[in-house]
Amino acid sequence: MVGHFAEFDRLRFDHASRLTEHSRITETGDHQWQVTQRLVDPEGEGAWAIEAQVDLREDSAPEGPLPNVIGIAE
């Protein structure tokens, strides 16, 4: 996130930044998904994104966080 904040002073968390157009979920296997969430900057662009994996093969109803973040990058 250091790179993002070197470029922008804040990250948006409003309704528009959480619209489905900023998210992508791709099934990669049985009970497995690759998730991408674009990080919307103050200008409304989303050059940065969080990449994560969700794996529910072992536990279909975990109590803890689901995504395993694998990267945050431009």
C-alpha positions as CSV (number, residue, x, y, z in Angstrom):
1,M,0.0,0.0,0.0
2,V,3.0,2.3,0.4
3,G,3.1,2.7,-3.4
4,H,-0.6,3.6,-3.6
5,F,-0.3,6.2,-0.8
6,A,2.8,7.7,-2.4
7,E,0.6,8.4,-5.4
8,F,-2.7,9.2,-3.7
9,D,-3.5,10.7,-0.3
10,R,-6.4,8.4,0.5
11,L,-8.4,5.4,-0.6
12,R,-12.1,5.6,-1.3
13,F,-14.6,3.4,0.8
14,D,-17.8,4.9,-0.5
15,H,-20.7,3.1,-2.2
16,A,-19.3,3.7,-5.7
17,S,-16.0,2.2,-4.8
18,R,-17.7,-1.0,-3.7
19,L,-19.7,-1.6,-6.8
20,T,-19.5,-5.0,-8.5
21,E,-17.7,-3.5,-11.5
22,H,-14.6,-3.2,-9.2
23,S,-14.7,-6.9,-8.2
24,R,-13.9,-10.1,-10.1
25,I,-14.4,-13.6,-8.8
26,T,-13.1,-16.5,-10.8
27,E,-13.7,-20.1,-9.9
28,T,-10.3,-21.9,-10.0
29,G,-11.4,-25.3,-8.7
30,D,-13.9,-27.2,-6.6
31,H,-14.7,-24.7,-3.7
32,Q,-11.8,-22.4,-4.8
33,W,-11.8,-18.9,-6.2
34,Q,-9.4,-16.2,-7.3
35,V,-10.7,-12.7,-6.1
36,T,-9.6,-9.3,-7.4
37,Q,-10.8,-6.1,-5.8
38,R,-9.8,-2.8,-7.5
39,L,-8.8,-0.1,-5.1
40,V,-10.6,3.1,-6.2
41,D,-8.5,6.2,-5.7
42,P,-9.9,9.8,-5.1
43,E,-10.0,10.4,-8.9
44,G,-12.3,7.4,-9.4
45,E,-9.7,5.3,-11.1
46,G,-8.6,1.8,-10.0
47,A,-5.0,1.2,-11.1
48,W,-4.3,-0.7,-7.8
49,A,-5.9,-4.0,-6.8
50,I,-5.9,-6.6,-4.1
51,E,-5.5,-10.2,-5.3
52,A,-6.7,-13.0,-3.0
53,Q,-7.6,-16.7,-3.0
54,V,-10.6,-18.3,-1.3
55,D,-10.3,-22.0,-0.5
56,L,-13.2,-23.7,1.1
57,R,-12.2,-27.3,0.3
58,E,-11.4,-28.2,3.9
59,D,-14.1,-26.0,5.7
60,S,-17.2,-24.8,3.9
61,A,-18.2,-22.6,6.8
62,P,-15.1,-21.1,8.4
63,E,-15.4,-18.7,11.3
64,G,-12.4,-16.6,10.4
65,P,-11.5,-14.5,7.3
66,L,-12.1,-16.2,4.0
67,P,-9.6,-14.4,1.6
68,N,-6.0,-15.2,1.7
69,V,-4.3,-12.0,0.2
70,I,-1.6,-12.9,-2.3
71,G,-0.8,-9.4,-3.4
72,I,-1.6,-5.7,-3.6
73,A,-0.2,-4.1,-6.7
74,E,-0.6,-1.6,-9.5
